[in-house]
Amino acid sequence: MSAAPVAPARTGAPGQRRDRRGGRSLKQADARAGLALISPTLVIVLVMVVLPILWTVLLAFQRLRLLNLRTAGLFGNLTLGNFADVFTSSSFWDSLGTTLAYSVLGTGFAIVVGLVAALALRRKFRGRGLVRAAMLLPYVAPIVAVTFAWSTMLNPQFGVANHWGTRLLGWDQPVAFLSQRSSEVSVLGLTFGVPTALLTVIVFEAWRSFPFAFLFLTARLQAVPATLEEAARVDGATPTQRFRHVLLPQLLPTIAVLAVLRFIWTFNSFDDIYLLTGGGAGTEVISVSVFNSLTARGDIGGAAAQALVLAAILAVFIGLYLWRLAPREEQS
């Protein structure tokens, strides 16, 4: 009598199911561990960034002042009056023009000075490391200390700048660099007004931030292959031609990124202008205007509306950069 055939046991399926269950549970455990690790950061970002932004948005649509802030609810009478006041105010447009001039010129001067410094300190010489380190001092020095030094240096009564100007440069009278709105300058028989205080804070911004551009451009110059310049030198290219056709194309992506970063930071700048001029003499940028609206006039809703408009303008500039310039940089 022959035995009935026994079906082969499916040994692989339960093991595979166990492996799948084990793999799924392992992935879930990893996900829970990752969520537990990033939860403190999420809470901090939520409390310190997201909630203040949302509250600022709510404040911008309410007629609130410091006197009635405690009695006002979270969702009060919503209105567009604050934005109407902002866009119909001539002082806002003046502040916006001042902010654009300050941001564009300050960013451009900082990048140009940083590029010149990076090219000047490119070749090796004794003490180059010390000189490069000294270049970073304006950027790392405390803002309160450097603004006090500049205020003292530019003082019209005992400042060293006016002392040299009247003694060596033949100035008729001292110049109040930080409190004079404009001054007349004659060049080739033509007389025109110069915004003295605004140009002074622009020069200060360029001096303060050029080490940032210098650091980035120095790092990029060190990455440029030396064979490119050697080939151009063998072909008889002058130093100007080597810079224009060899170095500048290599530096353009870095310069574009620097321009965007510095423009954003300068557009939001507050402390240097407030400490130097307090926003007077034609130097009131939007950030200082927001601060004055909040502290001097107690207009919380108006200050929040100006802050939102400032953020919207920055978002437009960043969007234009990502739309037009970023793809070109990736292709290059």
Rosetta blueprint (number, residue, H / E / L):
1 M L
2 S L
3 A L
4 A L
5 P L
6 V L
7 A L
8 P L
9 A L
10 R L
11 T L
12 G H
13 A H
14 P H
15 G H
16 Q H
17 R H
18 R H
19 D H
20 R H
21 R H
22 G H
23 G H
24 R H
25 S H
26 L H
27 K H
28 Q H
29 A H
30 D H
31 A H
32 R H
33 A H
34 G H
35 L H
36 A H
37 L H
38 I H
39 S H
40 P H
41 T H
42 L H
43 V H
44 I H
45 V H
46 L H
47 V H
48 M H
49 V H
50 V H
51 L H
52 P H
53 I H
54 L H
55 W H
56 T H
57 V H
58 L H
59 L H
60 A H
61 F L
62 Q E
63 R L
64 L L
65 R E
66 L H
67 L H
68 N H
69 L L
70 R L
71 T L
72 A L
73 G L
74 L L
75 F L
76 G L
77 N L
78 L E
79 T L
80 L L
81 G H
82 N H
83 F H
84 A H
85 D H
86 V H
87 F H
88 T L
89 S L
90 S H
91 S H
92 F H
93 W H
94 D H
95 S H
96 L H
97 G H
98 T H
99 T H
100 L H
101 A H
102 Y H
103 S H
104 V H
105 L H
106 G H
107 T H
108 G H
109 F H
110 A H
111 I H
112 V H
113 V H
114 G H
115 L H
116 V H
117 A H
118 A H
119 L H
120 A H
121 L L
122 R L
123 R L
124 K L
125 F L
126 R L
127 G L
128 R H
129 G H
130 L H
131 V H
132 R H
133 A H
134 A H
135 M H
136 L L
137 L H
138 P H
139 Y H
140 V H
141 A L
142 P L
143 I H
144 V H
145 A H
146 V H
147 T H
148 F H
149 A H
150 W H
151 S H
152 T H
153 M H
154 L L
155 N L
156 P L
157 Q L
158 F L
159 G L
160 V H
161 A H
162 N H
163 H H
164 W H
165 G H
166 T H
167 R H
168 L L
169 L L
170 G L
171 W L
172 D L
173 Q L
174 P L
175 V L
176 A L
177 F L
178 L L
179 S L
180 Q L
181 R L
182 S L
183 S E
184 E E
185 V E
186 S E
187 V E
188 L L
189 G L
190 L E
191 T E
192 F E
193 G E
194 V E
195 P L
196 T H
197 A H
198 L H
199 L H
200 T H
201 V H
202 I H
203 V H
204 F H
205 E H
206 A H
207 W H
208 R H
209 S H
210 F H
211 P H
212 F H
213 A H
214 F H
215 L H
216 F H
217 L H
218 T H
219 A H
220 R H
221 L H
222 Q H
223 A H
224 V L
225 P L
226 A H
227 T H
228 L H
229 E H
230 E H
231 A H
232 A H
233 R H
234 V H
235 D L
236 G L
237 A L
238 T L
239 P H
240 T H
241 Q H
242 R H
243 F H
244 R H
245 H H
246 V H
247 L H
248 L H
249 P H
250 Q H
251 L H
252 L H
253 P H
254 T H
255 I H
256 A H
257 V H
258 L H
259 A H
260 V H
261 L H
262 R H
263 F H
264 I H
265 W H
266 T H
267 F H
268 N L
269 S L
270 F L
271 D H
272 D H
273 I H
274 Y H
275 L H
276 L H
277 T L
278 G L
279 G L
280 G L
281 A L
282 G L
283 T L
284 E L
285 V L
286 I H
287 S H
288 V H
289 S H
290 V H
291 F H
292 N H
293 S H
294 L H
295 T H
296 A L
297 R L
298 G L
299 D E
300 I H
301 G H
302 G H
303 A H
304 A H
305 A H
306 Q H
307 A H
308 L H
309 V H
310 L H
311 A H
312 A H
313 I H
314 L H
315 A H
316 V H
317 F H
318 I H
319 G H
320 L H
321 Y H
322 L H
323 W H
324 R H
325 L H
326 A H
327 P H
328 R H
329 E H
330 E H
331 Q H
332 S L
